[in-house]
């Protein structure tokens, strides 16, 4: 991931994307909405989704022109707006070391600012990119909502299935990675086959990204996460790594789960094969992602896209081993 984000071509493109994000997030007629939206986009983040959009376009021989830059900015704006809604649902007060919008402004204002960001991305896509790109992004927002709804429906459900967890992951996270790759292919006027291949690549990487994020919630410590370990368990989200572990947590899980129960659940999970099995599952997804990639003639771009899934898995592997051996 660091290699992708440090590539000179990607860095140069991301500077333009950042400027476009700021313009879009500050385009309301109401100063309060602009201030709130900028609070969210200024909170940081690696900008991985727009970086992947830029890399996909470059891999297809498309220079990051105004349409590609705007498409990438729309992808990130949708991500940022969805985070506002996530924080509302979780009643979170902090993200990336900064106070959340709902903590700063209250739930009502945070809700409409999140809505504004999603809608502004759609408007920019239809007016400054193309109708096909706008259609992809609109359909993706639908998937984000459906994926989050599926997760909410399964809160505190010890009978949650792997299939349901995967459906939720695909909707709430992987769909936007898929969309980033697909809109890049649309801007590059790629063939239908190459569009489908890049979409599959983006979706598989998105699943890897979310599954490994869920794994870190169970294996990393508080300082590494920026939040207490076991956050998902406290919230009643029984993630795919938990479901794959085969560990019986029935005597611990529930709405009244205290810190002692969380600590014991983490101990059991970390003593199991959960981490190894989850990483193996992600390596399988990475193989599928790489097999889906179209022919990329630029060696640097080929290296970036082929290396991204396995590099991210290795990064999480190292963090997991550091925690379990300390």
Secondary structure as UniProt FT lines:
FT   HELIX           2..6
FT   HELIX           8..25
FT   HELIX           31..41
FT   TURN            42..43
FT   HELIX           48..59
FT   TURN            60..61
FT   HELIX           66..90
FT   STRAND          94..95
FT   TURN            96..97
FT   STRAND          98..99
FT   HELIX           101..105
FT   HELIX           107..128
FT   HELIX           131..153
FT   TURN            154..156
FT   TURN            158..159
FT   HELIX           162..169
FT   HELIX           170..174
FT   HELIX           175..187
FT   TURN            188..189
FT   HELIX           192..219
FT   HELIX           222..225
FT   TURN            229..230
FT   HELIX           231..235
FT   HELIX           240..245
FT   TURN            250..252
FT   TURN            255..256
FT   HELIX           259..271
FT   TURN            272..273
FT   HELIX           274..292
FT   HELIX           299..325
//
